[in-house]
Amino acid sequence: MTKKANVIGVSMVKFEKPGRNEPYEMMASKAITGALADAGISFSDVQQAYASYVYGDSTCGQTALYRVGMTGIPIINVNNNCSSGSTALYMARQAVESGSTECVLAFGFEEMQPGALGENWSDRTSPFQWIYNGFNELNKELPEGPVALKVFGAAGLEYLEKYGANRDIFGKVAVKSRKHAINNPYSLFTNEIGLNDVMNSPVIYPGLRRLMACPPTCGAAAVIVCSDQFAKKHNIHKSVQIAAQSMTTDLPDTYDNNLNLVGRKMTENAVRQVYEKAGIGPEDVDVVELHDCFTPNEVITYEGLGLCAEGEAEKFINDQDNTYGGKFVVNPSGGLMSKGHPLGATGLAQCTELVWHLRGEAGERQVKKAKVALQHNLGLGGACVVTLYKQV
């Protein structure tokens, strides 16, 4: 029989701009220690660990975890681009549900450089080459630029043209996210911005302005996953159940349009599997943390997750159904746009935020009576992880 997997401990450090952060191993060890304390267990109770990061040499996970302790357990290093943190969580959940282990740690961290994301290896085939090829076929008139700016900028332009939406929807999403972040002490940005601020900020690529893009960020987060039996044995009473989870990758029709190049089809496939497994629909969800690396992607993802119908994101935004008092509260943390996006930590920080809401521990940003939470974490190249959490 498949066992149930529960989140019993979460923690993160405040995200910082590159150059203002502590070394990755110090950030990670603080997050791990915090998650252990939150769960009320010791490191010796952990039987396996998954370490997620993108920019670092092999076995950085061991270096970080050894600051907490050296118990000889398996430590697996995970790199799945921006979905690395959720990939580590996915593997931890699988390990518990399979019965191969009772208590697993997933932790993630990142030390990033200023500026747009780039590639570290120029002497071998790029993992984004197929994306470049697809982009160039679809967008012969758009200029060169960093891969993320190109594909998300083009996706935003295609969305506006296809559905006749006003371009200010991308600015309204940024304003909403920053407003949420004001109440998050872990967020990088906590100052309010207005729609004019966003729409008049510098253009960084056609369809994208600076305040529509998440900042490069450094940080760490950690999550502890265990079985029902482990929670009972250790008298743990604040578990949050991973009710359903799915990871999807690209299909041949990813090349068909810019929206699929940035993960729309992966998102649709992943969330469908999650809803089917959990036996619920989007109408049952109270709070959402989704991958808003650029505000056009948040807009596209509203529809991909079924929060609104295809082509209706503009109405969804204008009706304020993406914030407090609406149908859903989306990115109460401030999202990647405001909280920051340290790649290896992002998915686990999303999990941490949602667990706090389901426990009623989110402070001034608490979503009232939150019982079901949905998480979406995307990595170009590609992978999409969607996770559904429930109160136990």
C-alpha positions in Angstrom: 0.0 0.0 0.0 1.1 3.5 -0.8 1.8 5.5 2.4 0.8 9.1 2.9 3.4 11.8 2.9 3.1 14.8 5.3 5.1 18.0 5.7 6.0 18.4 9.4 8.7 21.0 9.3 9.4 24.1 7.2 11.8 27.0 7.3 13.5 29.6 5.1 15.9 32.5 5.4 15.1 36.0 4.2 16.0 36.3 0.6 18.7 38.8 -0.3 20.2 40.5 -3.4 23.5 39.0 -4.6 26.4 40.3 -2.6 24.3 40.8 0.5 23.9 37.1 1.3 25.7 34.7 3.5 27.5 31.8 1.8 25.2 29.1 0.5 26.2 26.5 3.2 25.4 29.0 6.0 22.0 29.9 4.5 21.1 26.3 3.9 22.2 25.1 7.4 20.0 27.8 9.0 17.0 26.8 7.0 17.6 23.1 7.8 18.0 23.8 11.5 14.8 25.9 11.4 12.8 23.1 9.7 14.1 20.5 12.3 13.0 22.8 15.1 9.7 23.4 13.5 9.1 19.7 13.2 10.3 19.1 16.8 12.8 16.3 15.7 16.5 16.0 15.7 18.8 15.6 12.7 19.4 12.0 13.7 15.7 11.2 12.9 16.2 12.1 9.2 16.9 9.1 7.1 17.6 10.7 3.6 18.1 14.1 2.2 17.7 15.8 -1.2 19.7 19.1 -1.9 18.5 21.3 -4.7 20.6 24.0 -6.4 21.5 25.2 -9.9 24.6 27.3 -9.6 27.2 25.2 -7.7 29.6 22.4 -8.0 28.8 18.8 -7.4 28.1 17.7 -3.8 27.4 21.3 -2.5 24.5 19.6 -0.8 26.9 17.6 1.4 28.9 20.7 2.3 25.7 22.5 3.4 24.2 19.5 5.3 27.5 18.6 7.0 27.3 22.0 8.9 24.2 20.5 10.6 25.6 17.0 11.1 27.2 14.0 9.6 25.1 10.9 10.1 26.0 8.9 7.0 22.6 9.1 5.4 22.1 9.3 1.6 22.4 12.8 0.2 21.2 13.3 -3.4 22.0 16.5 -5.2 19.2 17.8 -7.5 19.4 20.3 -10.5 16.3 20.8 -12.5 16.6 24.5 -13.3 14.0 26.7 -11.6 11.9 23.7 -10.5 14.8 22.2 -8.6 13.3 22.8 -5.1 10.0 21.2 -6.0 11.9 18.3 -7.7 13.7 17.6 -4.4 10.3 17.7 -2.7 8.8 15.4 -5.3 11.6 12.9 -4.7 11.2 13.2 -0.9 7.5 12.6 -1.2 8.1 9.5 -3.4 10.6 8.1 -0.9 8.1 8.3 1.9 5.0 7.1 0.0 7.0 4.1 -1.3 7.7 3.0 2.2 11.5 3.0 1.7 12.0 5.6 4.3 10.0 7.3 7.1 11.5 10.8 7.3 13.2 12.8 4.5 14.7 16.2 4.3 14.4 18.4 1.1 16.4 21.6 1.2 17.4 24.1 -1.4 19.7 27.1 -1.8 21.2 29.4 -4.3 24.0 32.0 -4.6 23.2 34.0 -7.7 25.0 36.7 -9.7 23.5 40.0 -10.6 21.7 40.4 -14.0 19.8 38.1 -16.3 20.3 34.3 -16.1 22.9 32.9 -18.4 24.6 29.6 -19.2 27.8 28.5 -17.6 29.1 26.2 -20.3 29.9 27.4 -23.8 31.9 24.4 -25.0 28.9 21.9 -25.2 25.4 21.6 -26.4 23.1 24.1 -24.7 20.2 22.5 -22.8 18.1 25.3 -24.2 19.1 24.8 -27.8 15.7 23.2 -28.7 14.0 26.2 -27.1 16.2 28.6 -29.1 15.2 26.7 -32.3 11.5 26.8 -31.5 11.7 30.5 -30.5 13.5 31.5 -33.7 10.9 29.7 -35.8 8.0 31.4 -34.1 9.5 34.9 -33.6 11.7 35.9 -36.6 11.1 39.6 -35.9 12.1 39.6 -32.2 15.7 40.5 -31.2 18.3 38.4 -29.5 18.6 38.4 -25.7 18.9 36.1 -22.7 16.7 33.0 -23.1 14.3 33.8 -20.2 13.6 37.3 -21.5 13.1 36.1 -25.0 10.6 33.3 -24.3 8.6 35.0 -21.6 8.5 38.3 -23.5 7.3 36.5 -26.6 4.7 34.6 -24.6 3.3 37.8 -23.1 3.0 39.4 -26.5 1.3 36.3 -28.0 -1.2 36.2 -25.1 -2.2 39.8 -25.6 -2.6 39.3 -29.3 -4.4 36.0 -29.1 -7.0 37.1 -26.5 -7.1 40.9 -27.1 -6.2 41.7 -23.5 -4.9 45.0 -22.3 -1.1 45.1 -21.7 -1.7 46.7 -18.3 -2.7 43.3 -16.9 0.9 42.4 -16.5 1.4 45.6 -14.5 -1.6 45.0 -12.3 -0.2 41.6 -11.4 3.1 43.2 -10.3 1.2 45.7 -8.2 -0.8 43.0 -6.5 2.3 40.9 -5.8 4.2 43.8 -4.2 1.1 44.7 -2.1 1.1 41.1 -0.8 4.8 41.2 0.0 4.5 44.2 2.3 3.3 41.8 5.0 6.0 39.2 4.4 9.2 39.6 6.5 11.0 37.0 4.3 10.4 39.0 1.1 13.2 40.9 -0.7 10.9 43.8 -1.7 8.4 45.2 0.8 7.6 48.6 -0.7 4.4 49.3 -2.5 4.4 50.2 -6.2 1.8 51.6 -8.5 0.6 50.7 -12.0 2.3 53.7 -13.5 5.6 52.7 -11.8 5.4 49.3 -13.5 4.2 50.5 -16.9 6.8 53.3 -17.1 9.8 51.2 -15.8 12.5 50.5 -18.4 11.9 48.1 -21.2 14.1 45.0 -20.8 12.7 43.1 -23.8 9.7 43.6 -26.1 6.7 42.9 -24.0 8.6 43.1 -20.7 9.5 46.0 -18.4 11.9 45.8 -15.4 9.1 45.7 -12.8 7.5 42.7 -14.6 10.6 40.5 -13.9 11.7 38.8 -10.8 15.1 39.8 -9.4 18.2 37.5 -9.1 18.2 36.5 -5.4 20.1 34.4 -2.9 18.5 32.3 -0.2 17.6 28.9 1.2 14.6 26.9 2.4 14.0 23.5 3.9 11.1 21.0 4.3 10.8 17.8 6.2 8.5 15.1 4.9 7.4 12.0 6.9 4.9 9.2 7.0 1.8 9.0 9.2 3.5 6.4 11.3 6.5 8.6 11.9 4.3 11.6 12.9 2.3 9.5 15.3 5.5 8.0 16.9 6.9 11.4 17.5 3.6 13.0 18.7 3.5 15.5 15.8 0.1 17.2 15.5 0.7 20.0 12.9 1.2 17.9 9.8 0.1 19.1 6.4 -0.6 16.3 3.9 0.7 16.2 0.4 -2.6 15.2 -1.1 -1.4 14.9 -4.7 1.7 15.9 -6.7 2.7 15.6 -10.4 5.8 16.4 -12.4 5.5 16.8 -16.2 7.9 17.6 -19.0 7.6 18.9 -22.5 5.8 17.2 -25.4 6.3 17.6 -29.2 3.6 20.3 -29.4 5.7 22.6 -27.2 7.1 24.0 -30.4 3.6 25.0 -31.6 3.4 28.4 -29.8 5.2 30.7 -27.4 2.7 29.9 -24.6 3.8 26.3 -24.6 7.4 27.2 -24.8 7.1 28.7 -21.4 5.3 25.7 -19.9 1.5 26.2 -20.4 1.0 22.6 -21.7 3.2 21.2 -18.9 1.2 23.1 -16.4 -2.2 22.0 -17.8 -1.1 18.3 -17.8 0.4 18.5 -14.3 -2.6 20.1 -12.6 -5.0 17.8 -14.4 -3.2 14.8 -12.9 -3.2 16.5 -9.5 -6.9 17.3 -9.5 -7.8 13.8 -10.6 -5.7 12.1 -8.0 -7.0 14.4 -5.2 -10.6 14.1 -6.4 -11.2 17.9 -6.3 -11.2 20.8 -8.7 -9.8 24.4 -8.7 -12.9 25.6 -7.0 -11.8 23.8 -3.8 -8.5 25.6 -3.6 -8.1 28.5 -1.2 -4.5 29.7 -1.6 -2.0 29.4 -4.5 1.8 29.9 -4.8 2.7 29.9 -8.5 5.8 30.5 -10.6 5.7 34.2 -11.5 9.3 34.7 -12.7 7.7 37.2 -15.1 4.2 38.6 -14.7 3.1 37.3 -18.1 3.8 33.8 -16.8 1.5 34.4 -13.8 -1.3 35.5 -16.2 -0.7 32.5 -18.4 -0.6 30.2 -15.4 -4.0 31.4 -14.0 -5.5 29.7 -17.0 -3.1 26.7 -17.0 -4.1 25.9 -13.4 -7.8 26.3 -14.1 -8.2 29.3 -11.8 -10.1 30.9 -14.7 -11.2 29.9 -18.2 -8.9 30.3 -21.2 -8.7 33.9 -22.4 -10.4 35.2 -19.2 -7.3 36.2 -17.2 -8.0 39.9 -17.8 -11.4 39.7 -16.2 -10.0 37.5 -13.4 -7.4 40.2 -12.7 -9.8 43.2 -13.0 -12.3 41.4 -10.7 -9.5 41.0 -8.2 -10.1 37.2 -8.0 -6.4 36.7 -7.5 -6.2 38.5 -4.1 -7.8 38.8 -0.7 -11.6 38.9 -1.0 -11.6 37.2 -4.4 -11.9 33.6 -5.5 -8.2 32.8 -4.7 -5.3 34.4 -3.0 -2.4 34.0 -5.4 1.1 34.4 -4.2 0.4 35.8 -0.7 4.2 35.7 -0.1 4.7 38.3 -2.9 5.7 35.5 -5.2 9.0 35.3 -7.1 8.4 38.9 -8.3 8.7 40.4 -4.8 10.0 37.7 -2.5 12.8 36.8 -4.9 13.8 33.7 -6.9 16.9 31.8 -5.6 16.4 29.0 -8.1 17.2 26.0 -5.9 15.2 27.3 -2.9 12.1 28.6 -4.7 10.0 25.5 -4.7 10.7 24.8 -1.1 10.0 28.4 -0.1 6.6 28.1 -1.9 5.9 25.0 0.1 6.9 26.7 3.3 4.5 29.6 2.6 1.6 27.4 1.9 2.2 25.2 5.0 2.2 28.3 7.1 -1.2 29.3 5.7 -2.7 25.9 6.2 -1.5 25.9 9.8 -2.8 29.5 10.4 0.7 30.7 11.0 1.1 33.3 8.2 0.7 36.4 10.3 -0.8 39.5 8.7 -1.0 37.9 5.2 -2.9 34.8 6.5 -5.6 33.5 4.1 -8.6 33.0 6.4 -9.9 29.4 6.8 -7.3 28.1 4.3 -7.7 24.3 4.0 -6.5 23.5 0.5 -3.3 25.0 -1.1 -1.9 24.6 -4.6 1.7 25.0 -5.6 3.1 25.5 -9.1 6.9 25.5 -9.9 8.3 25.7 -13.4 11.7 25.1 -14.9 12.5 25.9 -18.5 14.2 23.0 -20.3 11.8 21.7 -18.9 9.9 20.5 -15.9 6.7 21.6 -14.1 5.8 20.4 -10.6 2.3 21.0 -9.2 1.6 20.0 -5.6 -1.7 20.0 -3.7 -1.6 20.3 0.1 -4.4 19.7 2.6 -4.9 20.2 6.3 -4.7 16.9 8.2 
